[in-house]
Amino acid sequence: MSERIIHGRIDRSGALVSADAPLLRLQQRAGAGIGKPLALPHLARLVALAQRLQRDISRPLYAADDHSDIHALVRVLPDEEGANLEISDWRASAVTVPQMPPVAETAVRPRSWSWECDQQLRVVALREGRDAPPIPEDWEACSLSELFELQPDEEGGFPVLRALARQSSFEGQRVRADGSGDARVAMVLTGEPLFDATGRFTGFRGTAIVEEATQSEPNHVPNGGALVDPAFGSLPLSDPQFGRRIDGALRGPLSRIIATAETISGQFDGPIRADYARYAGDIAHAGRHLLGLVDDLADLQNIERPGFKAAADEIDLGDLARRAVGLLGMKAEEKGIRIDAPRTDDKMPATGEFRRVLQVLLNLLGNAIRYSPENSQIWIRVDREGDRAKITVADQGQGISSEQQAVVFEKFERLGRTDSGGSGLGLYIARRLARAMDGDLAVESAPGQGARFTLSLPARDVD
């Protein structure tokens, strides 16, 4: 499976010295060009981090100008003279940036508030319309999410958080706010992004319109005694909508927690105390663990759906192995683990869904790194046996007993571990995915002799 890669080159001083057309166009719209410092703050920070660590870094890339929002995956490969950029999955969506007068000059609608916040969603202005609920006296110390209790939409997401990620307008964000006495007031937020003269995103401005007022009744029980949560309604756990809603409700906040914690931990905005940086790193690690659990639960519900089918892409297991190593190589280096991966000319054509096979390999390699001792080695080998294409991930860990091998692929099985290393769903999902692609996943191991996990898929003949 091929995809277009957008290339760029950064010199030692941080200037863009060459770029394919999409990257150059974005650089020019930011007011710079070839030979000028990289004018995309998020990308410039990633380049600086890669150069400081002298390690390859693969991260999501978010950028925007007055024409479009850009979402992509960037790989930064530093060297002694600068860094190379490889950008894939480039997606651009058009945005519209309306001009709005300041809050002080805006006519406030009846039964509504007009508000303005900065780029961290801290409220900086708030005005009350006719017949609107009284504004809380301490609003100046609040963030938008503290002033308003955000409610997820029908898909389980939060429009304001999606808009923050895209720096775009939003509407239909349902909230609850404090009213008089114990009353809670239901309101609907709409907002437009704000930018300064240089095009830098500075926050949002919008209105909060009263929808209805209800008395706060904790654990209110309508419909004959069924507890109804405002985020998920009365959906049972087995309903696919429940999974989509909980996925959407958690993914946005967790992603923001991780991004903010990584920014603090990486000290992108300036040096901080070492212990604070470590705390932020711990927060980012915990957030990634929770986000991984959300991913696992979403995958679990998807693969157990009746009629689930995987795509039959033409893939190369050697290429996918090298991609997995590129994504997890830094984690292995942190433990001094060497990964012996297939060489560039080691090809193993097979049939399977590209992203699902990569997902399985990332799970197998991630487990091998997690449970391997420091300064050990992991081998990844591709092979063919009859009409089966195989890829094996082998480590030098403590191994798995025959009793454990009998249950290692079961749901929520963590072999008695109590650490925070995983959800116990990864191998179960991996085997289900393998079998959905007419393949299988097997393990060979013995205590003290490491473990060998082998993914087999239909082989593909190439002329």
PyMOL commands that set and color helices and strands:
alter all, ss='L'
color gray80, all
select helices_A, chain A and resi 21-29+41-53+103-105+139-141+144-147+159-166+240-265+274-303+317-334+354-371+402-405+426-436
alter helices_A, ss='H'
color red, helices_A
select strands_A, chain A and resi 6-11+16-19+57-64+68-79+82-94+112-118+123-128+149-150+170-178+183-195+201-215+313-316+338-340+349-352+377-385+388-394+440-445+451-458
alter strands_A, ss='S'
color yellow, strands_A
deselect
rebuild
show_as cartoon
